[in-house]
Amino acid sequence: MTGTSGDAVQRARIGAFSKWAATEDRTAATSPARAAFMRRFELEVDPAGKLDPRERSKRAEFARRAYMTRLALRSVATRRARRGRGAA
C-alpha cells in the first residue's frame, strides 16, 4: 500500500465531505444509524422487552448518556496521558 495512514484519513474525509455535499436530507440519511444506536441501549435496559415503551425509552436515554459520559471520561484520561508523555 502506498501513502501513509494520514493520507488514508484525508481520502476518507474527502469522501465523507463529498457524500454530505450531495445529500439533500442529512437527518434522513443518518436516521437508520441513530435508530440502531438507540436500539442497542433499549436492549441493554430491557432485554426481555417487558417495560412500557415510554419507560424503556427513558431508561435507554439514561443508558446512552452514561455511555457518552464514559467516552468523555476516557477521552480526558487519554489527553492527560498524552500530555504527560509529551512533557517527559
Wavefront OBJ file of the C-alpha trace (Angstrom):
o trace
v 0.000 0.000 0.000
v 1.308 3.420 -0.844
v 0.978 6.527 1.267
v 0.553 6.881 4.969
v -2.297 6.436 7.384
v -2.599 10.237 7.307
v -3.231 10.010 3.562
v -5.972 7.462 4.166
v -7.592 9.754 6.712
v -7.547 12.630 4.225
v -9.043 10.440 1.475
v -11.781 9.311 3.876
v -12.542 12.929 4.773
v -12.789 13.874 1.112
v -15.206 11.007 0.560
v -17.332 11.957 3.560
v -17.460 15.630 2.639
v -18.369 14.749 -0.954
v -21.146 12.421 0.220
v -22.651 15.014 2.552
v -22.371 17.721 -0.093
v -24.557 15.593 -2.368
v -27.031 14.522 0.336
v -30.212 16.545 0.376
v -31.560 15.426 3.776
v -28.699 14.554 6.135
v -31.076 13.831 9.014
v -32.968 11.245 6.976
v -29.710 9.723 5.749
v -28.484 9.095 9.286
v -31.840 8.104 10.778
v -31.333 4.327 10.455
v -27.969 4.542 12.214
v -29.383 6.632 15.063
v -32.280 4.199 15.481
v -29.900 1.223 15.623
v -27.707 3.044 18.135
v -30.684 3.703 20.422
v -31.921 0.129 19.956
v -28.649 -1.024 21.491
v -29.462 0.840 24.699
v -33.090 -0.284 24.683
v -31.904 -3.892 24.585
v -29.422 -3.143 27.363
v -32.079 -1.763 29.726
v -34.917 -4.116 28.735
v -33.574 -7.285 27.111
v -36.874 -9.147 27.578
v -38.971 -6.281 26.186
v -41.261 -6.203 29.229
v -41.166 -2.483 30.019
v -43.686 0.069 28.847
v -42.241 1.646 25.654
v -42.072 5.102 27.255
v -40.226 3.762 30.300
v -37.868 1.765 28.082
v -37.176 4.903 26.051
v -36.403 6.944 29.176
v -34.087 4.290 30.558
v -32.383 3.869 27.175
v -31.733 7.615 27.072
v -30.094 7.444 30.508
v -28.014 4.462 29.381
v -26.950 6.442 26.284
v -25.971 9.407 28.440
v -23.950 7.142 30.735
v -22.197 5.669 27.681
v -21.359 9.113 26.297
v -20.135 10.288 29.689
v -17.855 7.247 29.937
v -16.480 8.075 26.477
v -15.823 11.663 27.548
v -14.051 10.473 30.690
v -11.853 8.131 28.652
v -11.087 10.970 26.238
v -9.973 13.233 29.079
v -7.791 10.462 30.530
v -6.203 9.841 27.125
v -5.466 13.539 26.582
v -3.954 13.814 30.059
v -1.787 10.755 29.445
v -0.570 12.150 26.113
v 0.218 15.471 27.725
v 2.199 13.686 30.421
v 4.199 11.688 27.877
v 4.870 14.739 25.762
v 6.284 16.662 28.706
v 8.735 13.882 29.621
l 1 2 3 4 5 6 7 8 9 10 11 12 13 14 15 16 17 18 19 20 21 22 23 24 25 26 27 28 29 30 31 32 33 34 35 36 37 38 39 40 41 42 43 44 45 46 47 48 49 50 51 52 53 54 55 56 57 58 59 60 61 62 63 64 65 66 67 68 69 70 71 72 73 74 75 76 77 78 79 80 81 82 83 84 85 86 87 88
